[in-house]
Amino acid sequence: MGALLASTPAWAQAVTKLGLPSGPNERELTKAFPEKGEMILQRTRPPLLETPFAVYDKGVFTPNDQFFVRWHLATIPESVDVATFRLSVTGHVEKELSLSLADILGLPRFDIAAVNQCSGNSRGYVAPRVPGAQWGHGAMGNAKWTGVRLRDVLDKAGIKSGAVQVQFNGLDEGVLPETPDFLKSLDIDHASDGEVMIAYQMNGAQLPMLNGFPLRLIVPGWYSTYWVKMLNAITVLDKPDDNYWMKTAYRIPDTPGANVKPGEKGFKTVPINRMVPRSFITNLTAGARLASGKPSVVRGIAFGGDCGLETVELSADDGKTWMPTTLGKDEGKYSFRSWQVSFTPSSGGRQVLMVRAKNTAGVMQPDKPTWNGGGFMLNVIEATTIVVA
């Protein structure tokens, strides 16, 4: 495996514009990273690579070579020796384990389709602007993950009475000794629910290095901060995890929609957790021209967040009225799902199309954007302005 970072500063083959309200809007497009096709370059080290939005119109499963990349620590192994690699299971267990990849492959196989979405996806559209990677809408992807249930691994070790959480660590490291190791934890009942898994494949192929080879934690319905890449250590805890990445970072206001006013202080926070529903138009971009009086098809993708998708609706009059859409194949409650609808533009000029999703828990996308200092969990109804001629 070659270097994970390109060896030349000539990153860009072209540029794209994300249309961010606070800018900067231009991003370089690069093919310089191993196992990756054309990606939007957000940062080189640690690598942050965004999926070009047009990819989402090609199908509900995001190709591995254009699946977004987000690392927190800059020292990432450039290769992993599969013969000597071990996954350790330690802590509040009956029997500590050191599992080879062959041991993992020997456990019952499990498959699930699930969206992996950065908690800061779409942060570049948050106003007022907040610090952090100024992502467009491409810090998300959907894959069919293949591996083993985390529960089966924990059962093999034996969980002692009094276990509270399960902590996960990967092979990445900080450049400086004082950099907090990237550790994330789940409550013991969640970790053992039979859906949380350890994946060794995505979309029927080996995990790319930049997406976590050889093993990655998959937490369906939760934001990707918990989806630890290059997973090599599991620790069962008998008390709540108070490491930096749980106690300080990736926390949200404990308010409806994690929403507060800019400048507001004194509110309680909790670790970020479940995803919320989202929907997007994928075949039309801002300024697209449609013919007046002729039927046009609008299509896109949507997902329910932490549960299944119930409905997707389209508005062709800036949200005044809504029409149902036809949903595509259900690949599972945590997966992207396609939708489409035909409508006939009846007048000329600018027209605003809007799409909204509701999940099976009855949660609907909000018509006004929420705000918090992390730029997390944005899921406001998306609007696309077209031109009818």
N, C-alpha and C positions, 0 to 999 in steps of 0.2 A: 504494500500500500504506500503510495507516495505521500508527500507532505500534505497536511490538511489545509495549509495556507499556500496560496500561489507564491512562486518565487520571484515574480516580477511585479513592479508597481503598475504595469499597464493593465489595470483591471477591466477597463470598460471597452466593450465592443459597440455600445450604443447607450443612450440614456432614455429614461421614461419619466413621465410627469405624473405625480400622484394626486395633484390637486388639493394639497393640504391647506387649510385656511390660514395657518400661521407660517407656512413654508419651513425650510426650503423645499420646493416641489420636485426638483430634478434629482433622480437617482440613477446611478450607473447600472447597466446590465452587464453581467459577467458570466462567463463559462469557465472560469479559472479554477474552480474547486473540484477536487476529484469526485467522481460518481455523480456529478451534478450537471444538468443542462443549464439553459439560460435562467439566471436568477437575478432578482433585484438586490443590489448590494447595499445593505444598511450599515454594516461595520465589518472590518476585516479581522479584528482580534479583540475579544473572542468573536468568532464568525457569527454574524446575523444575516441570514439570507432570506429574502421574502419571495413568495411564489407570485409570478406575474398573474394578474387577475384573469386574463383570458384563458388560463389553464382550467379554471373552474367550469367553463362552458363545455368542456370536452367530455365530462362524465363525473359521476359522484365520487369516484376514487381518484385521489391525487397521485400522479405518477411519482415513484420514488425519486427520480432524478430531478424533479421540480418541487419536492416536498420541502416546506420551509425549515430553516435551521436557526436555533437559538441556544447559545451556550452562555453561561454566566462566568466561568473561570477560563483563563486564556491558555493554560497549559493542558493540551489535549493530546493523548497518545496518538502517534501517527500510524501505529500498527499494534495489533494484539496477537500474541501467540496462543492460538486456540488449544494447543496441546498442554500448555501449562496454566492457562487461565482457570481461576477458581472463584466461585461465588460463596462467600462465607455467610453463615447464619449463626449469630451469637447473641449473648445477652440473657434475658430472662426465659431461658429454654431448658428443657430436660437434657438435650443432647446437642452440642455444637456441631455444625456441619461445615464441610469444605467440599463443595460440589463442583465437579468438572462439567464441561459442556455435554459430555456423554451422559453424565448423571441426569442433567436437565432434560436432555432428549429422551431419556428413558421413562420420564413421568408421563401421565396421560396428557394427550394433546388437547389444546383448547383454542378455539378461534372466535374472534369477535370483531365486528366492524365498529369503529369509533372515531369520532372527530378529535384531533389533537389541536388545540387552539391556545396560543399564547394569551395570558390574561391581559396583556397590553395590546392585543390586536386592535387596529384602528385608532391607536392612541394619537396619531397625527391629526385626527379630525376633532380631538377634544378642544373645546374653547371655554374659558381661557386655557392656553397651552400649559402643559405640565412637563416636568423633566422625564427623561427616559427615551428609549428608541422610538422614533417617530414613524411607526409602522403605518402603512396603508391598510387595506383589508386582507393582505396576503400572508399574515402570520397565523395561518390555519391550514389544516389538511385532513383528509379522511383516508383511512386505510383499513384493509382487513388484516388484523394482527393475528399472528400464529405463535403459540408458545405453550406455557403451562400456567395453571392457576396458582397464584401466590398461596392460597389456602393449602394446596397440596405440599408445597415446600415447607410451610409453617407446621403442618401436621407431621411431617417427617422429622422435624426438630423437636416437636412437643412443646406446647406453650404452657409455662408454669402459671399457676393461679396468681392473680394479682397483676398480670400484664395489662398495660394501659395503651401503649402505642407501639407502632413498628416504624423504625427509622431506616432510611435508604441512603446509600452513598454510591458514588460513581468514581471512575478512574481519573477524571479531570481534577486539576489542582490550580491554585492561585499562583501568580508569579512571585508574590512576596509571602514570606512565612506568616505574616500577621493576617493575611487574607482568610476570612472565615471559610472553612470547607463547606461545599454546597451539600447540605443535608436536608431532607424533607421527611415528614412523618405523617402517618395515617392512624386514626384510632383503630384499636385492635379488631373491633367488630367490622369496620369497613374493610380493613386489610384481609379479613377472612370471609368476605361475602360471596366468593366464588366468581366474581366478575373482574376484580383487580387481578392482573396477570403479569407474568414475566415473558416478554416476547423475544423471539429470535428470528422472526420473519415479518415482513410487511409486504402486503400485496403479492404474496407467493414467492418472494425473493428474500435473500439475505438482507438484513438491515444494513444500509449504508453506514460507513464509519461516522459521518457527520450526523446521522440520526440515531446513533447509539450502539453500534456493533460492539460486542457480540450479543448483549442482553439489554433490554430496556423495560422499565416498569411502565405498565399501561393502567391508567386509572380512568375508566370510562365515565363520561359525564362531568369530569372535573378538569380544571384548567391545567395546562401542560407544565406548570411549575412543579407538579408532583410526579411528572413522567420522567423519572431520573434515567439519564442515558449512561451507557457503559456501566451498568449496574454491577457492582462487585462485592457489596457488603450490605447485609440486612441485620439490624440489631433490634431485638425485642426489648422494650423499655418497661420498667415498673413505675414510671412517673412521667408526667407530660414533658415533651421535648421543649427545651428552652434555648436551643441554638439560635443563632442570628437569623437564619432564613425562615424560622417559625415564629420567633418572639418579636422580631423587629421588621424584617422585610416581608413583602407580599401580604400585607394586612389591609383590610378594607373596613370602612365604617360599618358598624353594626346597625344599619338603618335600612329601610326599604330601598332596594335597588342599589345599595352601597352609595347612596346619594347624600352629599352635603353641599353647602354653599362654599364657593371659593373664600378662603380666609377663615372659615368656621373652625373652631377648636373645641376641645373638651368632650368630644364624643368617644364612646367606647369603640374599640376595634376588635376584629376577629381575623384569623388566618383566612385568606381567600379560599374558596372551596368550589361550589357547584357552578356549572356554566348555565347561562340563560339562553332563551331561544333567539335565533337570528335568521334572516332571509336576505337574499340578494338577487337582483336581476343580473344575468351573466351574458346575455346575447345583445344587449344594447348599452352603449356608453353615452355619457353626456354629449349632447349635440347631434345624436343620431337622427337621421331624416327618415320619416315614414310618410307614405302617401295618404292623403286625405280621401276618405270614402272607400278605402280598400282594406280588407282584413289583414291584420298583422299578428304574428305570434310573438308573445313575450315569454321568456323562459328563464329559469334560474335554479338556485339551490337553496335549501333551508335545512335547519336542524333544530331539535327541541331543547338542546342543552343537556340537562341531567335526566331527561326522559324523552318519550317519543313525541313525534310531530302530529298534531291533530289537524290543523288547517293552515293553508297559505292563501292570502287574499291579495288582489291587486286593485289599486285605485288609479284611474286614468284622469282624475280631475282634482289632483292635489289634496286627496284625502277626504273629499266630500262624500263620496260613495265608494263602496267596495264590492268587488265581484269575486266569486270563488274560483280557484284554479284547480287543475287536475294534477294530483300527485303521482309521481312515478313509483317505481318498484321500492318496496320497503326492505332495505338491507339490514334493518335492526334499529332499535330505538335510539342508539347513540350515533348513528350514521348520518351523513348528508343524505338528503332526498331531493330528487329533481321535481320541478313543478313547471307547468306551462298553461297558458290561456291565450285565446284569440280574442282580439277586440278590434273595432274599426274606428280609427280617428275620424271625427266628423267635422273638425274645423281646422283652419290653418293657424300657423304661428307656434309659439312655444307652448308645450304641454308638459305637465309634471306627472310622471309615473311613480307610484309608491308601492312597496310590497311589505307585508307584515305576516308574521308567523305566530301561531298559538300552539303551545305544547299540550300534552295529554293531562298535565296538572292544572290546565286552565290559565297558564301564564302567557300573556300577550306582550309583544314588543311595545315599548312605550312610544308615544308620539313626540315626546320631548327628551332630549339627551340628559342622562344623568351625569353627575360630575363628582370626582374625588381626586385627591392629590396624586394618586398613582396612575391615573388614566386607565383604570381597570374596568372591565366588564361592560364596555360600551355596547349597547344593542338597540339604539334608537332605530325607528323605522327609516329605511333607506329611501332616498328620493333621487330619481334620474330625470333630468330635463331633456326632452326631445324636441325636434322641430318637425311640425306637420306641414307638408306642402302639397 
